[in-house]
Amino acid sequence: MHSGLMPSCSCPQWGALTHRFARTLMIKDVITWLDGSVSDEVRLAAVLDIVRQFKGYATGLFFNILPPPPAPIDGDLTGAVGIAALMDQARASGDKMEKTIVDRLRRYDVAIELRRFDILGSDIADVAVREARCADTFVLIRPNGSQDPDRLVEGILFGSGRHILLVPEVERPKSIVFDRVLVAWNASRESTRAVAEAMPYLRIAKDVSVVMVADEHRKKMEGTEGDAIKKHLKHHGVAAELHRVKCRNGNVGETLLAEAKKKRSDLIVLGGYGHTRLREMLLGGVTYHLMHNSPVPLLMAH
């Protein structure tokens, strides 16, 4: 008679089964935003690196911006006729840009689905969030003078429930690997979400460092906080090293970047902190500092 109990972890067959199950928890659906500019090359390079490593699927979102409707005026059809002409022009312009994007996508050796949305500019973030909820990750360029708008980054980070992968904007896209990963850990809800979202990347990494920074408000850290997350990662097959470091010049973000440089990290995992708008984040906060200064990709979740 079956007892209903799970097999012991010492059973070789069960161990192999759990290992195979763990390997199925991968990144499969990767989305990015495409606008026909040269920045598409940076976004697509990152997307395809992820897709190739996880054997996933790539999708690009093309937002063709339509003109806003005019205020109604009784008995005056001039405005309606004018907006109709503008709509036609916007759609025609979108057709040309879509062709440009499709031609670019054909140069890659991986099939990339393109989804077009003819929408108002104010609806971009809402549509992106909706699409991101049915994906594993959304790839964008760090909002540091790039063409990726703050409202898009903000909307996906705080509204999608999924993680966002921010890559630096460079003239020549570099291959993204996940051999060495730095996890910024402070035992908060946000960092917990980030670790959970990052688990597929952590499983394929060769070296994982969990870094805890003691700042001026938290000079003493509970030893159990770091030990607990290290044990949790071990249970998921991730052998992580724990590092407790002192804050540099009162700047946690600067300290994390220094640690990432020292460890030659390929990826930084951190929780996304903020209020209702990206620009209303605490000035000089960890999230803001890394988003605008990190030379390596960031995996962020809220």
Steps between C-alpha positions, in 0.01 A plus 500: 500500500624849415562696818452840334841614618746661262809290417811563705751747357760225526325304227710525178191489277332779696815708495524466121132587468526814710812601309319468168202691642728779619651531156155555350459823695658710230458831325286422196320820392719808457348832393651833402393830346598578140476846349705468182796694641859382538418424864306198373834331435591528869165371622488216247857390575407458867171327420663251266780423746235406757293305248799298383613414852153392614367377164212744526286723279549865408233766451530864402233762570460782250295794626379718215394825662173655384407868538263581789139579405409871490255658741147481348356822361126511422425532131867515397617201294838653416663349806358154429621509140841621611543229759395234250775620265751495785391146590556387142845660499590338834393157381688541171809606691453198725484273195837628383657462843357152540659399169833639622475295819393183316792533258737530797351197674552288189875539540501296819523123517222480760130543425371817668130574525402864442185640657376839380277732702351818356441694821524838668831586659336504843403134461848360434576402858161336555531285187860407583399395851218285363735325259771457765262312727494214250878482466799413716706813457491840327829631364565873478794740499592678823314836513814711491452724201384204291182501295325263737255730681487511879126433498555173314769377739297613798177345378648156437710495816219597735196372313579176320581265785797374296864601496658748265849462357676831438808502279752782443479684170821447305614560144578133453277258692696256713398141552313453825589200713396408851815330626557737795195646675491744790186500715439818701326368811346691789221255595231738375187406308645650182830314519306181574296548182818568303665178621191297414486649150874452452501131593533372138806722449650400834466131416715531188756733659847370582548745786234669714584762761243621751611845614363670812596863557501657846407867457490781756146404604585133535855469623437161656346221297336192637712202404196284443369723219783412265525140616130443433508617138821301440327187628190576291711527185681178587165321517443617142833366386680835510833505684531865605772677696391756759687830528432768763657831401518847649332787318727731303449871567143437609403387149367144484464511121861605454608223737307237302653616171847483655430143614366408156816636338723313745315174438473563123126443522301446181167582667376685807175387662318750719159603618337800334405761759289806436169672534242578232743649248856414406612863539357515849736232627729601781770705332827317530318179599642161412251431221544840339880491526538158341243566229696803385856383560535122475740386225350148515142378450255532788223258589239688699167398650250669727 
